[in-house]
Every structure is written in C-alpha cells, then in structure tokens.
Amino acid sequence: MVLINDQLTTFIAVAESKSFNKAASQLFISAPGVIKQINALEKNIHVSLFNRTHSGVTLTPAGESFYQDAKKLVAAYTQSINHAQNLAEEKQVVKIGVGPLATGVGTNNLWLEISQKYPNINFQFIPCSCALGSFNEFLAGINSEFDLVSSVYDVNLLRAYSLTATELDLTPLKISVPIQNPLSNKKRLSLDDLKGQTIALSPRGEFSCFDRVRDLLEKSQLSRLRILTALTSQY
C-alpha cells in the first residue's frame, strides 16, 4: 500500500491543529478538500484516525500511533528528495595533475574558460613533484590521483608512454633561473643574454621540443655557453 505524501501532510496538519478548518488554512486548500483527503487516507489504511465532534477532532489511539510514524515518514521523504536534488546539482569534479614542466598562461586561461562554459564541472589542479625528464611517478597518477595531466605536449613523450593528448596552447620557451641571476630581472631573453650561462636540458631524444632548443643553441655558437644534460630518463 503506497500512501500519498499529500495525505500524510494533511493528516499531520489536522492532528496538530485539531481542526479541519485550521488545517485547510495552513495548507491553503479548502476544508472539504482536507476532509476528502483524510477520508481517502482512512479508507486506504482501513483505520479510523480521528474522533469527530462539533468542537473539533481528536486522534484515536490508532491515530496517535499513526501520527508518530507519519511525522517520521514525511521527514524521511523530504530528506530523500533533498539528497537526490543535491546530487543532481552536484558539480562533476575533474582532477588535473600539474607537472613540473609548467604550462603557459594561455593554457591556464583556457581551463578557466572551459570552467565558465561548463559550470557543472569543477576543475581541481593537483601539483605533482617529480624529476625533470622522469614522468613515471607523474603519469602513474592518471585514473588514481587525477583524471588527466596538464604538462608539456611532446611527441616523444607521448610515444614513450603510449599516451594520447590534445595540444591546448603554444607557449614561448621559458628558462628557470636562480633569483640572484641577473637574467631573473628580464621578461624576455635573447640568445646574446645566454652568453656565459650554463643551460640544463633533458637528454637528447627524450623531448623533441628540447632537442630543437639544443640544436638552436649549438648552432648559435655562443661564446662560453655550456649545455648541461640534466637528469637521466627513467623510461
């Protein structure tokens, strides 16, 4: 037997107000409408819930028992609806692992544009620390710690790890330098600025983009420029 929630709500209002008319005013329906619902409820459960008198209505012993249970049923019903609605409105969370090879400002802005276009998606960025050129730990987090990664797009890297990727942004080459290095005060560097500097690059063959940088630096024949191979790969 399925009880309609409106009938239970009406029953509770009558039980607490001890009047069909007062319950009707609270529920913004007519008194005959209230009586009709109570009669239908009593017929459905085959129990007399109210003692009807000229001075009002009172609960029968069965009605008193049913009243206690009805309040719990309505509360549980309302809670179930609220929970379902909250789940329906809950944002989908996409966890993005951010590697040591930082993406450009344009890529970061692109994630912001995507989140604005799809407000039901919440992007969470998870910083991951691992050695430059060694992505085993970083990429192992896919499908466990995060859903996808935002890092350097390179055909050699994709081939080595059998990955598929989408190129989101083209960003200018950036060089990390110590704060005490005079180059840290410059927003843009030229090849001449690199004279006398030591440049650390990943081993040749690991990243095609850095291989092109290495080729460019070697061909530039800058005096006292030293190219250092930094950190071997762990493919």
Number of C-alpha atoms within 10 A of each C-alpha: 5 6 11 10 14 11 19 20 18 22 26 19 20 25 20 13 16 18 18 24 18 16 24 20 13 13 14 10 13 14 17 12 13 25 18 12 19 21 15 13 20 16 11 12 12 9 13 16 24 22 12 14 8 5 8 14 17 19 19 15 13 12 20 15 12 17 19 11 12 19 15 11 16 16 11 12 13 13 12 12 11 12 12 12 11 11 10 9 10 12 14 12 12 14 19 20 23 21 21 18 16 13 18 18 11 13 18 14 12 14 13 13 11 13 14 12 10 12 11 13 15 16 17 14 15 15 14 16 14 14 18 15 20 16 18 14 13 19 19 11 15 15 10 10 14 18 14 18 20 22 17 20 19 15 15 14 18 14 10 10 12 8 10 8 12 7 11 15 16 12 12 8 11 12 11 9 12 8 9 8 9 10 17 14 10 8 7 12 13 7 11 11 13 17 14 12 15 12 17 15 18 19 17 14 12 19 20 15 15 17 16 12 14 19 11 12 17 13 9 12 11 16 11 11 17 16 14 12 12 14 14 14 15 10 11
